[in-house]
């Protein structure tokens, strides 16, 4: 098992400084951003595609730091009907597969995407609870006319490149839980599309990530180490579908997510929030059996920390997460 970090949280550091930080934390794996919602500050894409020498030099920097490049991350919405977003994110995914093949990296992490609700729709439409037949009409359109053709093509590209595409099961996407991941694989006859097992989004939806790993089995290709804390007093009132997000003011430099879209501000006193490994679920109670379940599927799987705990800065959050992840791995015997 390879334990590391997704480097997006260190976007303001150079690649060499980022790898040095991971090495000092005792980590041996890195996942690098390749486009989608955020740019690729640690990946010189054009140079890598143009030159074998550039590829050799790039990978040599990882080797020198004692870090293995285990994945490229291109999370975004490649099915977004907004012409300023969807086509660009889809192109980023296509290119990430090409870059991964050039570098000999076997995993590309992304999201399944979310289309509009009907032909000509202009905004992505996530149906949460399809109790009315019109909502099933939306889902049928999204899957049959948009998602399945797109993902058949992605699987073909990935197979040709000998790369596995790993879908983060994320709300506001057509794939947000194990059954929808399995459905996508089955309906596209995919051989090179599976899951990136990120427990954080499963926790707040009420799922057991260990059971999810066991349910998907060898469809689990890759994993993230990110925790979620449920705040029960707030959840009693707001529920987990808490919509109290606020627009980020323009003078606060909101993160652009493509086109005119920006990242909103988290609710105050939220029902749930992302936290560092061990701050939502205990090392022995959850993280040990989670790593054991992943190891049973693939002893060589990469598990990369994704730091989004707002209580800590970049390095402090990574350090806490790394300490707890490494402790869990030692106790799990993996």
C-alpha positions as MATLAB code, in Angstrom:
seq = 'XXXXXXXXXXXXXXXXXXXXXXXXXXXXXXXXXXXXXXXXXXXXXXXXXXXXXXXXXXXXXXXXXXXXXXXXXXXXXXXXXXXXXXXXXXXXXXXXXXXXXXXXXXXXXXXXXXXXXXXXXXXXXXXXXXXXXXXXXXXXXXXXXXXXXXXXXXXXXXXXXXXXXXXXXXXXXXXXXXXXXXXXXXXXXXXXXXXXXXXXXXXXXXXXXXXXXXXXXXXXXXXXXXXXXXXXXXXXXXXXXXXXXXXXXXXXXXXXXXXXXXXXXXXXXXXXXXXXXXXXXXXXXXXXXXXXXXXXXXXXXXXXXXXXXXXXXXXXXXXXXXXXXXXXXXXXXX';
ca = [
       0.000    0.000    0.000;
       1.254    3.446   -0.944;
       0.429    6.331    1.420;
       0.715    9.891    0.166;
      -1.093   13.126   -0.571;
      -2.972   14.945   -3.291;
      -0.906   18.095   -3.793;
      -3.660   20.607   -4.629;
      -3.459   22.041   -1.112;
       0.181   22.996   -1.811;
      -0.608   24.744   -5.091;
       1.380   27.835   -4.024;
       4.574   25.813   -3.450;
       6.969   24.608   -6.138;
       6.913   20.945   -7.088;
      10.284   20.314   -5.451;
       9.198   22.005   -2.201;
       5.933   20.057   -2.280;
       7.733   16.722   -2.683;
      10.142   17.656    0.111;
       7.204   18.313    2.444;
       5.599   14.966    1.632;
       8.892   13.148    2.162;
       9.481   14.842    5.522;
       6.005   13.715    6.618;
       6.937   10.104    5.913;
       4.747    9.804    2.815;
       5.802    8.019   -0.370;
       3.031    8.794   -2.882;
       1.789   11.892   -4.694;
      -1.296   12.689   -6.760;
      -0.914   15.755   -8.981;
      -3.619   17.973  -10.435;
      -4.002   17.919  -14.216;
      -6.901   20.332  -14.840;
     -10.640   20.399  -14.320;
     -11.867   22.643  -11.505;
      -8.339   23.867  -10.746;
      -5.166   24.296  -12.855;
      -2.065   22.118  -12.942;
       0.656   24.043  -11.060;
       2.812   20.942  -10.498;
       2.457   19.405  -13.954;
       4.139   20.933  -17.067;
       1.692   19.283  -19.449;
       2.919   20.704  -22.732;
       6.560   19.855  -21.989;
       5.679   16.313  -20.940;
       3.682   15.635  -24.090;
       6.362   17.158  -26.314;
       9.578   15.651  -24.992;
      10.797   12.304  -23.703;
      13.597   14.189  -21.990;
      11.110   16.391  -20.145;
       9.231   13.300  -18.998;
      12.428   11.705  -17.724;
      13.467   14.870  -15.901;
      10.005   15.273  -14.354;
       9.827   11.712  -13.032;
      13.417   12.008  -11.825;
      12.376   14.751   -9.413;
       9.935   12.339   -7.765;
      12.544    9.580   -7.587;
      15.052   11.936   -6.016;
      12.515   12.870   -3.313;
      11.600    9.241   -2.632;
       8.040    9.826   -3.837;
       6.090    7.821   -6.431;
       3.692    9.614   -8.765;
       0.611    7.414   -8.296;
      -2.117    9.450   -9.933;
      -3.247   12.479  -11.897;
      -6.344   14.305  -10.658;
      -8.697   16.071  -13.051;
     -11.857   16.507  -10.962;
     -14.441   18.619  -12.753;
     -17.771   18.327  -14.531;
     -17.092   17.016  -18.038;
     -20.849   16.675  -18.672;
     -21.747   20.244  -17.703;
     -24.081   21.707  -20.375;
     -22.471   25.137  -19.905;
     -20.341   25.492  -23.081;
     -17.709   27.375  -21.074;
     -17.274   24.474  -18.642;
     -18.222   20.987  -19.851;
     -16.182   20.852  -23.066;
     -13.076   22.204  -21.305;
     -13.320   19.742  -18.431;
     -13.890   16.892  -20.896;
     -10.818   17.987  -22.868;
      -8.814   18.118  -19.628;
      -9.834   14.534  -18.871;
      -8.873   13.379  -22.369;
      -5.510   15.095  -22.036;
      -4.913   13.738  -18.506;
      -5.282   10.194  -19.849;
      -2.746   11.015  -22.551;
      -0.322   12.562  -20.038;
      -0.697    9.615  -17.659;
       0.155    7.211  -20.463;
       3.201    9.279  -21.409;
       4.444    9.227  -17.810;
       3.597    5.593  -17.126;
       1.112    6.624  -14.422;
      -1.703    4.082  -14.167;
      -4.430    6.098  -12.397;
      -6.428    9.190  -13.387;
      -8.918   10.486  -10.812;
     -12.008   12.400  -11.876;
     -15.738   12.832  -11.309;
     -18.477   11.292  -13.422;
     -20.037   14.639  -14.274;
     -23.603   15.924  -14.276;
     -25.583   16.986  -17.376;
     -28.546   19.283  -17.700;
     -31.999   17.886  -17.080;
     -33.163   17.868  -20.708;
     -31.843   18.492  -24.219;
     -30.916   22.158  -24.473;
     -30.722   22.574  -20.707;
     -28.202   25.203  -19.656;
     -27.372   24.186  -16.076;
     -26.432   20.902  -14.435;
     -29.354   19.231  -12.684;
     -28.939   16.753   -9.811;
     -32.091   14.823   -8.916;
     -31.817   13.887   -5.242;
     -35.072   12.003   -4.636;
     -36.906   10.883   -7.807;
     -40.297   10.163   -6.256;
     -42.146   11.816   -9.179;
     -41.922   10.208  -12.643;
     -40.685   13.469  -14.209;
     -37.514   13.129  -12.151;
     -36.924    9.648  -13.507;
     -37.340   11.139  -16.985;
     -34.484   13.497  -16.165;
     -32.278   10.683  -14.900;
     -33.036    8.538  -17.962;
     -32.052   11.399  -20.262;
     -28.856   12.113  -18.330;
     -27.716    8.508  -18.382;
     -28.878    7.233  -21.747;
     -28.267   10.252  -23.937;
     -25.294   11.918  -22.261;
     -23.368    9.923  -19.663;
     -23.246    6.473  -21.241;
     -21.957    7.630  -24.666;
     -19.393    9.893  -22.987;
     -18.099    7.204  -20.632;
     -17.948    4.545  -23.338;
     -15.536    6.865  -25.121;
     -13.532    7.511  -21.932;
     -13.213    3.784  -21.306;
     -11.944    3.254  -24.848;
      -9.358    6.028  -24.422;
      -8.264    4.637  -21.056;
      -7.989    1.077  -22.377;
      -5.875    2.219  -25.311;
      -3.597    4.114  -22.913;
      -3.460    1.280  -20.332;
      -4.734    3.704  -17.684;
      -7.484    3.178  -15.091;
      -9.924    6.082  -14.660;
     -11.007    6.330  -11.018;
     -14.313    8.089  -10.309;
     -14.736    9.961   -7.043;
     -18.284    9.175   -5.900;
     -19.374   12.745   -5.285;
     -22.828   14.307   -4.831;
     -23.958   16.565   -7.680;
     -22.732   13.898  -10.109;
     -24.507   10.973  -11.717;
     -22.152    8.675   -9.774;
     -22.371    9.466   -6.066;
     -22.532    6.034   -4.369;
     -21.438    2.437   -5.070;
     -24.600    1.351   -6.937;
     -24.378    4.287   -9.375;
     -20.665    3.530   -9.924;
     -21.512   -0.096  -10.612;
     -24.349    0.963  -12.911;
     -22.022    3.144  -14.984;
     -19.469    0.344  -15.341;
     -22.116   -2.206  -16.329;
     -23.996    0.012  -18.777;
     -20.803    1.056  -20.568;
     -19.164   -2.401  -20.412;
     -16.186   -0.607  -18.931;
     -12.910   -2.404  -18.306;
     -10.841    0.622  -17.306;
     -13.308    2.686  -15.242;
     -13.799    2.150  -11.503;
     -13.862    3.921   -8.150;
     -11.635    6.299   -6.295;
     -12.745    5.464   -2.763;
     -13.028    8.781   -0.903;
     -14.833    8.110    2.394;
     -15.573   11.767    3.145;
     -18.528   12.132    0.762;
     -19.886    8.738    1.739;
     -19.881    9.589    5.456;
     -22.228   12.553    5.216;
     -24.611   10.630    2.991;
     -24.915    8.012    5.746;
     -22.846    5.243    4.138;
     -20.233    2.953    5.657;
     -17.083    3.272    3.510;
     -15.779   -0.141    4.605;
     -19.004   -1.751    3.418;
     -18.704    0.275    0.198;
     -15.204   -1.096   -0.457;
     -16.455   -4.621    0.130;
     -19.476   -4.033   -2.137;
     -17.378   -2.764   -5.061;
     -14.460   -5.138   -4.595;
     -12.048   -5.040   -7.510;
     -13.791   -1.975   -8.957;
     -11.897    0.030   -6.311;
      -8.783    1.291   -8.113;
      -7.531    4.155   -5.922;
      -8.368    5.873   -2.621;
      -8.374    9.200   -0.813;
      -7.769    9.859    2.869;
     -10.208   12.580    3.869;
     -12.454   12.551    6.916;
     -15.848   14.086    7.657;
     -17.202   15.192   11.009;
     -20.966   15.130   11.490;
     -22.117   17.881   13.871;
     -25.185   16.192   15.363;
     -26.807   19.210   17.008;
     -26.792   21.100   13.703;
     -27.800   18.043   11.686;
     -30.870   17.631   13.910;
     -32.204   20.910   12.531;
     -30.646   21.364    9.093;
     -30.171   17.743    8.024;
     -27.299   16.660    5.829;
     -28.771   18.437    2.783;
     -27.810   21.769    4.323;
     -28.202   24.540    1.708;
     -26.950   27.541    3.711;
     -23.962   28.204    1.454;
     -23.175   31.823    0.567;
     -21.545   33.419   -2.471;
     -17.907   34.331   -1.995;
     -17.539   38.128   -2.409;
     -15.565   39.227   -5.439;
     -13.026   41.059   -3.246;
     -12.321   37.772   -1.424;
     -10.884   36.276   -4.629;
     -13.288   33.345   -5.057;
     -11.906   30.187   -6.638;
     -13.053   29.899  -10.249;
     -14.511   26.479  -11.104;
     -14.904   27.072  -14.836;
     -16.803   29.667  -16.860;
     -18.541   32.103  -14.523;
     -18.780   29.578  -11.683;
     -17.005   30.090   -8.353;
     -16.653   28.180   -5.094;
     -19.170   29.228   -2.449;
     -18.542   29.791    1.248;
     -19.324   26.960    3.652;
     -22.267   27.440    6.070;
     -21.553   28.647    9.572;
     -22.255   25.945   12.154;
     -22.559   23.311    9.428;
     -24.304   19.982    9.761;
     -21.072   18.333    8.591;
     -17.617   19.401    7.497;
     -14.464   17.958    5.998;
     -11.697   17.383    8.536;
      -8.249   15.818    8.672;
      -7.862   12.060    8.992;
      -8.849   11.032   12.522;
     -10.778   14.197   13.399;
     -14.127   12.808   12.282;
     -13.677    9.070   12.733;
     -11.168    7.397   15.011;
      -7.953    5.805   13.824;
      -8.743    2.412   15.371;
     -12.521    2.550   14.939;
     -12.536    3.451   11.247;
      -9.190    4.091    9.553;
      -7.627    0.743   10.500;
     -10.503   -1.355    9.087;
     -10.783    0.969    6.082;
      -7.140    0.429    5.141;
      -7.501   -3.298    5.748;
     -10.508   -3.415    3.405;
      -8.583   -1.544    0.719;
      -5.557   -3.819    1.172;
      -7.762   -6.865    0.702;
      -8.865   -5.497   -2.679;
      -5.396   -4.367   -3.832;
      -2.288   -4.605   -1.631;
      -0.552   -1.996   -3.843;
      -3.367    0.564   -3.846;
      -2.451    4.230   -3.365;
      -4.217    6.118   -0.556;
      -3.598    9.857   -0.866;
      -4.508   12.477    1.736;
      -6.798   15.254    0.548;
      -6.487   18.164    2.978;
      -9.586   20.363    3.284;
      -9.726   20.908    7.061;
     -10.283   24.641    7.524;
      -9.024   24.518   11.120;
      -5.434   23.974    9.935;
      -3.101   25.526    7.413;
      -1.696   23.518    4.520;
       1.270   21.871    6.193;
      -0.251   21.510    9.666;
      -3.302   19.760    8.228;
      -1.169   17.439    6.119;
       1.048   16.662    9.105;
      -1.888   15.684   11.329;
      -3.483   13.627    8.575;
      -0.174   11.902    7.784;
       0.485   11.043   11.418;
      -2.934    9.464   11.806;
      -2.854    7.698    8.428;
       0.586    6.219    9.058;
      -0.502    5.155   12.553;
      -3.590    3.455   11.096;
      -1.481    1.671    8.480;
       0.928    0.377   11.130;
      -1.923   -0.873   13.308;
      -3.633   -2.401   10.273;
      -0.480   -4.244    9.292;
      -0.511   -2.845    5.761;
];
